[in-house]
Amino acid sequence: MYQLGLILLCVSFCSIFRPTASFCYEQNANTEFTRLGRAIKFCSFRGIKLLSGSRLKTQDCLSCNCTTEKLKCCGFGVNSGLHVVPKQCKMLKDGCTPHYVRRDNENVDCVSGTPIMIDDSAHKKSDHD
């Protein structure tokens, strides 16, 4: 009976909340040799060679770290996967920062129920552009 209760609780929880996806990926570091024969370790990221010890964050919410062994990139902020969004809500991206709004009214904060201001002008081009 206890197990049935846990299963029902899990099913209920999963039907109310929708988790968002997260991801990490790794790739091996590369080695190049200088003209004098010294080995230089680096990681390749979108056509850029990163030296070992380099870290970067991208506008599309990736955080990457290059070591002598590998490049490891993981999602952060809206891509962290730590978000549980209630069914009546949806997540809006503000850069990499998540904001939860009502699914039926994006001008209402899902957590507090208070009105919020969404500035759509930043996404619209004027006739003079």
C-alpha positions, 0 to 999 in steps of 0.5 A: 500500500505504501508503494502504491501511495508513492507511485500515485504521489509521483504521478500527481507531481509529474502531471502538475509540474513539467521539468525543463531539459538540461544538458552537458557535453564533453569533447577531448582536448587537442594538442598542437606543437610549436616550431620548437616542439613544445606541446600546447593543449587546447580545446575547440569551441565553435571554431575558436581555439581555447587554451587549457584553463580557459572558461567562457559563458555564451549568449545561448546560456552555455558555460564551458571549461577547457582543461588539458584533458577536455572541453566540458560545456553545460547549460546554465540559467534557462538551460540549467534544467533545474526548473520545475514549471507548473502546468498553468505557467510557462517560462520566458527567457530574459537573456539566460534568466528564466521568468515564470508567467501565466500560460493564459496571460504572459503579463502576470507573474506565475509565482506571485500573481502580480502584473509584470511589464513585458517590453516587446519594443526591443524585439520590434524593428521600427520602420526607419531601421 
